[in-house]
Amino acid sequence: MQRDSDAAIRVGIDAGASLLKGVAQEAQRFERRLFERDERDALLAWVRAKAPAEVGLTGGDGAALAGLLDAPSRCFGEFEAWAVGAKQLLAQAQRRIPEPYLLVSMGTGTSVIRVMAGDARRVGGCALGGGTLLGLGRLLLGALPFDEITKLASSGDRTRGVDLEIADIYPAVQRGFTAANFGGRAAIAGSLKLRREDLAHALAVLVGENVALVCCALARAEGLSQLVFGGATLRGNPASWRSIESMTRNHGMAALRLEGGEFAGATGALTLASTAASG
Protein backbone atom coordinates (compact mmCIF):
# COMPACT_ATOMS: atom_id res chain seq x y z
CA MET A 1 0.00 0.00 0.00
CA GLN A 2 1.42 3.40 -0.98
CA ARG A 3 1.70 5.85 1.89
CA ASP A 4 0.79 9.50 1.52
CA SER A 5 4.03 11.48 1.17
CA ASP A 6 3.30 13.50 4.32
CA ALA A 7 2.80 10.30 6.32
CA ALA A 8 5.71 8.39 4.79
CA ILE A 9 8.23 6.91 7.16
CA ARG A 10 11.80 8.11 6.78
CA VAL A 11 14.85 6.63 8.48
CA GLY A 12 18.29 7.96 9.31
CA ILE A 13 21.24 5.75 10.25
CA ASP A 14 24.60 6.70 11.73
CA ALA A 15 26.90 3.69 11.35
CA GLY A 16 29.70 4.39 13.82
CA ALA A 17 32.75 2.43 14.86
CA SER A 18 31.08 1.04 17.98
CA LEU A 19 27.34 1.65 17.66
CA LEU A 20 24.69 1.81 14.97
CA LYS A 21 22.19 4.60 15.63
CA GLY A 22 18.80 4.64 13.93
CA VAL A 23 16.05 7.27 13.87
CA ALA A 24 12.65 6.72 12.24
CA GLN A 25 10.20 9.57 11.61
CA GLU A 26 6.52 9.32 10.74
CA ALA A 27 4.78 12.71 10.65
CA GLN A 28 5.97 14.36 13.88
CA ARG A 29 6.68 11.10 15.73
CA PHE A 30 10.24 9.88 16.19
CA GLU A 31 11.56 6.49 17.20
CA ARG A 32 15.23 6.12 18.17
CA ARG A 33 17.16 2.88 18.44
CA LEU A 34 20.72 1.92 19.37
CA PHE A 35 22.38 -1.26 18.14
CA GLU A 36 25.80 -2.69 18.88
CA ARG A 37 28.13 -2.92 15.90
CA ASP A 38 27.64 -6.70 15.71
CA GLU A 39 23.84 -6.26 15.63
CA ARG A 40 23.74 -5.11 12.02
CA ASP A 41 21.15 -7.74 11.08
CA ALA A 42 18.85 -6.49 13.85
CA LEU A 43 19.22 -2.92 12.55
CA LEU A 44 18.42 -4.03 9.00
CA ALA A 45 15.37 -5.97 10.20
CA TRP A 46 14.18 -2.86 12.09
CA VAL A 47 14.55 -0.71 8.96
CA ARG A 48 12.81 -3.22 6.71
CA ALA A 49 9.89 -3.46 9.13
CA LYS A 50 9.45 0.30 8.79
CA ALA A 51 9.29 0.11 4.97
CA PRO A 52 10.68 3.65 4.72
CA ALA A 53 10.27 5.93 1.74
CA GLU A 54 13.89 7.11 2.10
CA VAL A 55 16.89 6.22 4.19
CA GLY A 56 19.70 8.66 4.94
CA LEU A 57 23.03 7.21 6.01
CA THR A 58 26.21 8.60 7.52
CA GLY A 59 29.22 7.30 9.40
CA GLY A 60 32.08 5.05 8.40
CA ASP A 61 29.92 2.07 7.44
CA GLY A 62 27.06 4.05 5.95
CA ALA A 63 27.93 3.23 2.35
CA ALA A 64 28.23 -0.49 3.13
CA LEU A 65 24.78 -0.53 4.71
CA ALA A 66 23.23 1.27 1.75
CA GLY A 67 23.69 -1.77 -0.46
CA LEU A 68 21.80 -3.97 2.00
CA LEU A 69 18.63 -1.88 2.22
CA ASP A 70 15.41 -2.45 0.32
CA ALA A 71 14.67 1.28 0.10
CA PRO A 72 16.01 4.35 -1.70
CA SER A 73 19.04 5.55 0.22
CA ARG A 74 21.54 8.40 0.20
CA CYS A 75 24.86 8.77 2.03
CA PHE A 76 25.97 12.04 3.61
CA GLY A 77 29.17 13.30 5.15
CA GLU A 78 29.44 12.74 8.89
CA PHE A 79 30.14 16.35 9.83
CA GLU A 80 27.35 17.74 7.66
CA ALA A 81 24.92 15.21 9.14
CA TRP A 82 26.00 16.03 12.68
CA ALA A 83 25.56 19.78 12.16
CA VAL A 84 22.08 19.35 10.68
CA GLY A 85 21.08 16.82 13.34
CA ALA A 86 22.30 19.04 16.17
CA LYS A 87 20.16 21.88 14.83
CA GLN A 88 17.13 19.59 14.80
CA LEU A 89 17.75 18.32 18.33
CA LEU A 90 18.26 21.85 19.65
CA ALA A 91 14.98 22.91 18.04
CA GLN A 92 13.16 19.92 19.54
CA ALA A 93 14.53 20.87 22.97
CA GLN A 94 13.56 24.52 22.33
CA ARG A 95 17.15 25.62 22.81
CA ARG A 96 18.58 28.42 20.69
CA ILE A 97 22.35 28.53 20.31
CA PRO A 98 23.79 31.45 18.32
CA GLU A 99 26.16 30.45 15.54
CA PRO A 100 29.01 29.94 15.18
CA TYR A 101 29.68 27.36 17.88
CA LEU A 102 31.74 24.21 18.29
CA LEU A 103 29.88 20.91 18.06
CA VAL A 104 31.63 18.04 19.80
CA SER A 105 30.91 14.49 18.64
CA MET A 106 31.98 12.12 21.43
CA GLY A 107 31.73 8.70 19.89
CA THR A 108 34.40 6.00 19.92
CA GLY A 109 36.81 8.91 19.55
CA THR A 110 36.06 12.62 19.44
CA SER A 111 35.65 15.08 16.56
CA VAL A 112 35.12 18.81 16.94
CA ILE A 113 33.09 20.63 14.27
CA ARG A 114 32.70 24.35 13.71
CA VAL A 115 29.07 25.06 12.82
CA MET A 116 28.02 28.30 11.13
CA ALA A 117 25.19 29.15 8.72
CA GLY A 118 24.76 25.65 7.38
CA ASP A 119 28.50 25.07 7.06
CA ALA A 120 30.21 22.30 9.04
CA ARG A 121 33.98 22.10 9.19
CA ARG A 122 36.05 19.78 11.34
CA VAL A 123 38.62 21.79 13.27
CA GLY A 124 40.17 19.00 15.33
CA GLY A 125 39.55 16.19 17.75
CA CYS A 126 41.32 13.54 19.76
CA ALA A 127 41.55 9.77 20.18
CA LEU A 128 39.72 9.82 23.52
CA GLY A 129 36.06 8.90 23.74
CA GLY A 130 33.70 6.05 24.44
CA GLY A 131 36.15 3.54 22.99
CA THR A 132 38.71 4.63 25.58
CA LEU A 133 36.20 4.36 28.41
CA LEU A 134 35.01 0.93 27.32
CA GLY A 135 38.41 -0.54 26.44
CA LEU A 136 40.30 0.66 29.51
CA GLY A 137 37.25 -0.01 31.66
CA ARG A 138 37.25 -3.65 30.66
CA LEU A 139 40.99 -3.95 31.19
CA LEU A 140 40.67 -2.49 34.69
CA LEU A 141 37.30 -3.83 35.78
CA GLY A 142 36.54 -6.93 33.76
CA ALA A 143 34.21 -7.65 30.86
CA LEU A 144 31.52 -5.10 31.71
CA PRO A 145 29.15 -3.39 29.28
CA PHE A 146 29.51 0.36 28.81
CA ASP A 147 26.48 1.25 30.94
CA GLU A 148 27.79 -0.79 33.88
CA ILE A 149 31.12 1.05 33.75
CA THR A 150 29.40 4.44 33.78
CA LYS A 151 27.08 3.29 36.58
CA LEU A 152 30.11 2.35 38.68
CA ALA A 153 31.72 5.69 37.85
CA SER A 154 28.68 7.64 39.06
CA SER A 155 29.13 6.24 42.59
CA GLY A 156 32.93 6.43 42.74
CA ASP A 157 35.44 8.92 44.08
CA ARG A 158 38.68 9.19 42.16
CA THR A 159 40.36 11.17 44.95
CA ARG A 160 40.59 8.01 47.09
CA GLY A 161 44.11 7.30 45.93
CA VAL A 162 43.49 6.89 42.20
CA ASP A 163 44.05 10.42 40.88
CA LEU A 164 46.56 12.96 42.09
CA GLU A 165 45.11 16.44 42.55
CA ILE A 166 47.07 19.68 42.59
CA ALA A 167 45.80 20.17 46.16
CA ASP A 168 47.62 16.98 47.16
CA ILE A 169 50.85 18.78 46.26
CA TYR A 170 49.85 22.34 47.18
CA PRO A 171 47.22 22.20 49.95
CA ALA A 172 46.29 25.86 49.51
CA VAL A 173 44.89 25.12 46.02
CA GLN A 174 41.16 24.40 45.70
CA ARG A 175 40.20 20.76 45.36
CA GLY A 176 39.01 19.40 42.02
CA PHE A 177 41.99 20.23 39.79
CA THR A 178 43.83 17.17 38.50
CA ALA A 179 47.61 17.00 38.57
CA ALA A 180 47.87 13.45 37.19
CA ASN A 181 45.17 11.04 36.07
CA PHE A 182 45.83 7.69 37.78
CA GLY A 183 48.79 9.33 39.52
CA GLY A 184 47.45 8.98 43.06
CA ARG A 185 49.57 7.33 45.71
CA ALA A 186 47.52 4.14 45.91
CA ALA A 187 47.47 3.78 42.12
CA ILE A 188 51.22 4.38 41.81
CA ALA A 189 51.83 1.84 44.58
CA GLY A 190 49.78 -0.72 42.67
CA SER A 191 47.32 -1.15 45.53
CA LEU A 192 44.88 -4.01 45.09
CA LYS A 193 42.50 -2.37 47.57
CA LEU A 194 41.33 0.36 45.22
CA ARG A 195 37.56 0.25 44.78
CA ARG A 196 36.15 -0.57 41.36
CA GLU A 197 33.86 2.45 41.62
CA ASP A 198 36.80 4.77 42.18
CA LEU A 199 38.75 3.33 39.25
CA ALA A 200 35.70 3.75 37.00
CA HIS A 201 35.20 7.33 38.20
CA ALA A 202 38.85 8.19 37.52
CA LEU A 203 38.56 6.77 34.03
CA ALA A 204 35.36 8.67 33.25
CA VAL A 205 36.96 11.90 34.46
CA LEU A 206 40.15 11.23 32.48
CA VAL A 207 38.10 11.06 29.28
CA GLY A 208 35.87 14.03 30.11
CA GLU A 209 38.59 16.38 31.34
CA ASN A 210 40.99 15.78 28.51
CA VAL A 211 38.35 15.98 25.79
CA ALA A 212 37.22 19.27 27.35
CA LEU A 213 40.81 20.58 27.41
CA VAL A 214 41.21 19.85 23.70
CA CYS A 215 37.85 21.44 22.93
CA CYS A 216 38.61 24.58 24.94
CA ALA A 217 41.91 25.01 23.11
CA LEU A 218 40.16 24.63 19.75
CA ALA A 219 37.40 27.03 20.79
CA ARG A 220 39.97 29.62 21.80
CA ALA A 221 41.77 29.21 18.46
CA GLU A 222 38.46 29.75 16.66
CA GLY A 223 37.51 32.74 18.83
CA LEU A 224 34.44 30.94 20.22
CA SER A 225 33.14 30.25 23.71
CA GLN A 226 30.08 28.02 23.16
CA LEU A 227 30.52 24.25 22.96
CA VAL A 228 27.70 21.79 22.27
CA PHE A 229 28.39 18.15 23.18
CA GLY A 230 26.73 15.03 21.87
CA GLY A 231 27.53 11.39 21.23
CA ALA A 232 26.93 8.04 22.88
CA THR A 233 29.90 8.51 25.23
CA LEU A 234 27.77 10.86 27.34
CA ARG A 235 24.73 8.57 27.44
CA GLY A 236 24.06 7.72 31.09
CA ASN A 237 27.51 9.06 31.98
CA PRO A 238 27.17 11.91 34.51
CA ALA A 239 30.77 11.56 35.73
CA SER A 240 32.30 12.46 32.37
CA TRP A 241 29.74 15.21 31.78
CA ARG A 242 30.38 16.87 35.15
CA SER A 243 34.10 16.94 34.41
CA ILE A 244 33.42 18.52 31.00
CA GLU A 245 31.18 21.16 32.53
CA SER A 246 33.75 21.97 35.21
CA MET A 247 36.68 22.19 32.80
CA THR A 248 34.88 24.40 30.26
CA ARG A 249 33.59 26.68 33.03
CA ASN A 250 37.11 27.04 34.45
CA HIS A 251 38.23 28.15 30.98
CA GLY A 252 35.49 30.78 30.77
CA MET A 253 33.41 28.84 28.25
CA ALA A 254 29.92 27.35 28.19
CA ALA A 255 29.08 23.68 27.61
CA LEU A 256 25.66 22.36 26.57
CA ARG A 257 24.81 18.67 26.33
CA LEU A 258 22.45 17.79 23.49
CA GLU A 259 19.40 15.90 24.64
CA GLY A 260 19.45 12.68 22.61
CA GLY A 261 22.85 13.75 21.30
CA GLU A 262 23.90 10.21 20.46
CA PHE A 263 21.35 10.40 17.62
CA ALA A 264 22.59 13.69 16.11
CA GLY A 265 24.22 12.03 13.09
CA ALA A 266 21.25 9.77 12.37
CA THR A 267 18.82 12.67 12.78
CA GLY A 268 20.87 14.77 10.38
CA ALA A 269 21.06 11.98 7.80
CA LEU A 270 17.27 11.56 7.99
CA THR A 271 16.72 15.30 7.54
CA LEU A 272 19.15 15.57 4.63
CA ALA A 273 17.57 12.58 2.86
CA SER A 274 14.10 14.05 3.30
CA THR A 275 15.25 17.42 1.97
CA ALA A 276 16.94 15.82 -1.05
CA ALA A 277 13.84 13.75 -1.82
CA SER A 278 11.48 16.73 -1.65
CA GLY A 279 13.83 18.90 -3.72
N, C-alpha and C positions, 0 to 999 in steps of 0.2 A: 504493500500500500504506500503510495507517495505521500509524504508529509508536506503540509503547507510550509513554505520557505521560512515564515516567521516562527514556526513551531519546530523546525528541523533541529535535530541534535547535532552539536559540533563538539569535537574533542581536541584537546591539546595534550601533547606528551613531551616531557623533558626527560630524555634518556641519559642520566648521569653516570658517573663512574661507579657509584655505589647503589643508587636508588633510581627507580623509574617512577616518575610522578605523572599522574593523569588527572585531567580536569575535563568534565563533561558539562555542557551547558544546553539546557532546553528552556527557551523563553528566558525568564529571569531567574531560573533555578540552576544551581551549580552543585555538582557532586565531585568530590576530590578523593583520590585514592593514591596510596603509596604502595609500591611493590619493591621487594629486594631485587637486586640485579639478576639473580638466578630464577626469578619468578616471571620471566618474560612471557611464558605461555599463558600465565594467569592474566597478565596485562592484556595480551592479544584477545583472550576470551572475553574479557570485560569490554574491550572496544567493539568487538564483533556483536556482542549482545546489545550494544547501543545502536547499531546500524547507523552510524553518523553520516551526515551529508558531506562533511569535510573533516579532515584531520590535519592539524598543524603539528609539526615536530621540530624539536631543537635538541641540543646536547650532542655529545660525542657519538652516540649510537643511533641518532635520529634517522639518518639516511638508511641504515641497515634495517630498521623497523619499517620504514616506508614500503619496502618491497614485500612485506609480510601482511599488509593490511588489505582488506577487501573494501576499500573506500578511497575516494580521491584524497590525495595527501600532498602537502607542500612542506619543505624543510626551510627553516629560518636560522639565521645566525644566533648564537647563544646570547650575545650581549644585547642585540636588538630585541630579542624576545624577553629578556630580563627587564629591560627598560620599559617596554610596553606593558608587561605584566605587573611591574611595580606600580605604574600609574593606575592600572585597573584596581589593584588591591588597596591602594591609598584612597581611591574614590569610594570603594565599597565600605571602607572604614571611616569615611567622611573626614579624612585628614588631607590637608592642603600643605604641600611642601614646595616653597618657591624654588625654581630652577635658576642656575645649575646646582646640583648636589652630587655627592658621591654615593653610589649604590654598591653595597658590598654583598657579594654572593658567597656565602659560607657553605660550600658543599664538601666534597671530599678534600679539596684544597680551597683556596680563597682567591677570588678575582674581584678587582675594584674597578667600577665603571663610572665614568663621568657622564651624567645625564643632563642634557640641555636641549630644549625645543625639538624634541623628536630625534635628537642625535645621541648615539651611545658609543662611547669610545673607552676601551680598556686603558687604564693608566698605570696598572700595576697589580700586585697580588703577592701571595706567598704560598709556600707548600704546607701550611698549617691549616687544619680544618677538621671536619668530622672523621676523615680517614685517620688522622693523627690520634684523635681521642679514642676511636675504636681500636686501632692497632696497638697503641701503647697500653690502653686499658686492658686489653686481653693478655698482653704480655705480663702486666703487673698483677692482674686480678683474676685471671682465668677466663675461660671461654664464655663471657657474658655478652648478651645483646646490648646494643647501644643504649636503649632506654633504661636498662638496669645499671649501667655505668653512670649515667647522668642522675639516676635516682640516688645512688650511693653518694655521688658528689654533692647533692643538695643537702645532705645531712652530715657532711664532713667538715673538718677544720684543718686546713693545710698548715696552720701555724704550730701545730702540735709536733714539731720536729721534722716536718717534710720540707717546707720552704724556709729559706732564710730571708727575713725582712731587714730593711735598712735599720729599723728600730732595734734589732738584735745587736747591731754593731754600734749604733749611735742612739742611746736611749732617749735623747731629747727629741728625736724625730717622731712624728705622728705614725701610729701603726697603720698598716695596710699597703705600704709601698714595698715591693719585692726587690730584694738584692740579688737573689739567685733562686730560680725555680729548682726544686729538688736539691737545694743546697743547705737544708737544715741539718742540725747536728746529728739527729737520729738517722736521717737518710744517708748522710756521709759515712756514718759509722756502720751502715748496713744493718740497722736494727731490724729484727724479725717481729718486733712488737708493734710496729706501726699499724694503725687501723686501716682497713680497706677503704672506709669512708674518707679518711684523710688523704690517702693516696689518690683516690678518684677526684676529690675536691682540688688537690694540687694540680692534677692533670687538666681538669676543666679550666682552671684559672690560667695555667700556662698557655693554653690555646687562646682563650679570650683576650688576655692581656697583650700577647704578642701580635695577634691579628690587629687589635686596636692600635698598637704602637705603629704598625706599618700603615694603617689607614690614616692615622693622624698626620704622619709625615707626608703622605700623598695629598691629603687635603690641604695641608699648608703649602705644598708646592703648587697646587692648583688655585690657591687663594680662596678656598672654601672652608666653611665651618659646620656644614650640615652633612651628617652621614646617615644613610638608611640601610639597615641590615636585614638580610633575609637568608634563607637556606635551611636545609634540614639539620645542620649542626646545632641550631638554636632551638630546635623542637624539644620541648620538655627539658630544657637545659638552663635553669635559672642561674647556676653557678657561673657558667661562661658569660651569660648576658650581664650579670651584675659586674663582673670584672671589666667588660667592654664599656658599660655605662660609666664606671668609676674612672677608667683610663681616659676616655674621651672628655669627660667633665674636667679632669685635672689638666687637660691640654686646652681648655677653653672652647671646646667644641660640643656639639649636640648630637646625640645618638638616638635614633628611632628604630624600633624593631617592627618590621612588617607583620601584621596579623596574617597568618597563613603564608608567610614568606617562603616556605619551602616549595610552594606552588607558583612562584612568580614566573619562572621560565615556561611552565606548561600553560599558564594563563595567557602569557604573551603570545605563545605559539598559536593558541586557539583564536585569540583576537586578530592576529595577523592573517591567519587562514580565512577567517570570516570576512575580513576587509578585502582580501584579494578576490574571494569568490563573488562578493557583491559588486566589486569594481569591474 
